[in-house]
Amino acid sequence: MLKAFKEFAMKGNVLDLAVGFIIGAAFGKIVTSLVADIIMPPIGLILGKVDFSGLFVSLSDKSYATLAEAKAAGAPTLNYGVFLNNVVDFLIVAFAVFLIVKMVNTWNKPAPAPAASTKECPYCASSIPLKATRCPNCTSDLRAQAI
């Protein structure tokens, strides 16, 4: 059983999947940092110095100045700012995956069909070379057909 698992784990598809998963996780961290540290701060500045990661609604009777203060008090909160960051994060990752899939699909285009080298005889419907002037099967003259 251990030998069968080793053969399965060493197949190309499984290794490719593992490498893709690891690179995807690292890419996700980069995108999360891009959203939280690069994209959202300027948007928050434009919208009136808003820190999206700190936007929340307290579900308790008390109001709190910051999300950290509410969490420290154990108050239930709706963290819609973090949710907005995650939505932007998801959109960037989805767009990147779309671009990668589109690029890979262009690599896998099928080769164009080869040009036809035969035609059909109009008299007997057999396949004959394109340059034939007489059908080798029914001996019909094809030059009269071409005119």
KAQUI-V545121 format. One record per pair of residues at least 24 apart in sequence whose ideal C-beta (glycine too) atoms are under 10 Angstrom apart, sorted by the first residue. I is the first residue (numbers start at 1). J is the second residue. Records with the same first field share a line. If there is no record, write none. Layout:
I=J / J
This chain:
24=93 / 97
27=92 / 93 / 96 / 97
28=89 / 90 / 92 / 93
30=92 / 93
31=88 / 89 / 90 / 91 / 92 / 93 / 95 / 96
32=85 / 86 / 88 / 89 / 92 / 93
33=89
34=88 / 89 / 92
35=84 / 85 / 86 / 87 / 88 / 89 / 90 / 91 / 92 / 93
36=82 / 85 / 86 / 88 / 89
39=85 / 88 / 89 / 92
40=81 / 84 / 85 / 88 / 89
43=84 / 88
44=81
50=81
51=81
52=80 / 81 / 82 / 83 / 84 / 85 / 88
53=79 / 81 / 82 / 84 / 85
54=79 / 81 / 82
55=79 / 80 / 81 / 82 / 83 / 84 / 85
56=80 / 81 / 82 / 83
57=81
121=145
